[in-house]
Amino acid sequence: MINSQSLSRARTSLKRQSYVVAGVCAVADVLSFLVQDLPVNGAWIVALVAIVVADVALAGRTSWSGAVAVVAVVVNAGVAVLLGGPRTLRLNETGVLVASYRAGAWLRGWQARASLLAVIGGLVLAHLARGYVLDWHVLVSAAKVGLVSWLVGRYTTSRRAYLDEMRRQAEQEEREAKDAVDAAIAEDRAAIARDLHDVITHHVSAISVHAGAARLRLTRTAGDESALRSVRSVEDSSRTALHDLRQMLDLLLGQRPKADRDPGLADVTTMVERLRETGLEVRLDVSGTPRALPPDLDAAVFRIVQEMLTNALRHGDGGPVEVAVHHSGDRLHVETVNPSSAGEGREGRGLAGIRARAEEFGGVLDRGLLPDGQNWRTAVTFRFGGPA
């Protein structure tokens, strides 16, 4: 798309070039006229002024191209009559060539044809005024000068129009290809969303229903309090999973409600409390003065901590899990420490997801076995205003 500023610059450049062309034609024709051995008198002055005026008119609007061509040949023929000069008399030949070119380049229809006939007819008259006899030589000479320059102008604009049309077609094909890719992506997302909804949502909903039923049964029968807490945690987690899953489905379909809020760093405490309700020992240490995080980063940090805890619970040896969130001016540091196991040494999808989320916001993942040989440490550090 061409904006108004670019169009204005293009118009200014074309106008400047038209001034240069008119100036060069005037200089060339005036010098050609001055070097001829002609008596300086009133007719000579009128001829010089007429040549300059005709050439300066070449800087006029393109819509005036027909009139400018007529003026050019009228000056060429009229000055020849005025001076009654010899056959070698040279006047505004350069101006006539450019005027004929402009008429062929910018005019269409009857105006273009009329300007061509005017140029050829004017050149014939100019030859007769110089003392030539009307014959085929005169006609061919006039047609050669007028027609060739006119055709070159016509060819130039036709070629430019052809190239513009080719560019428009290429841009249209590019837009259509992009639209096709976007449509295919949208269709794939819709298919993924349908599969997630039909398969995963069904099973998670079933877990939530059965957990709720088990909780009610345990409540009525005064069951074990620890088992009751575990079932309640399963019920709450399944509901949260359903909520998050529906958010992901809405995002895939481009229908996510704007009022929805992603969980953030402030929700880590709630997540830890839910894990504690299952009987797991999870310790949380939050230090420093929290700073306001962009919503995307805030949600990413929550997901990173969530995945750290998931990995610790899946691969840990059942011991306590230490969670630390440290704010320190231009840094944010989150880490988990848990007893090691054989499975902890592999980088699976969970750790790859942590690394990808961290790197998206300039964070650095640091992971490894502590010197005691018994605990794994997984940490991500974000630095604001510079590299992590």
HULINBEL-V244845 format. One record per helix or strand of 3 or more residues. SS is the DSSP state (@ for helix, = for strand). FROM is the first residue (numbers start at 1). TO is the last residue. If there is no record, write none. Layout:
ss	from	to
SS	FROM	TO
SS	FROM	TO
//
This chain:
ss	from	to
@	4	34
@	42	59
@	62	83
@	93	106
@	109	129
@	136	220
@	225	252
@	265	277
=	282	287
@	295	315
=	321	328
=	331	339
@	342	345
@	349	360
=	364	369
=	375	383
//
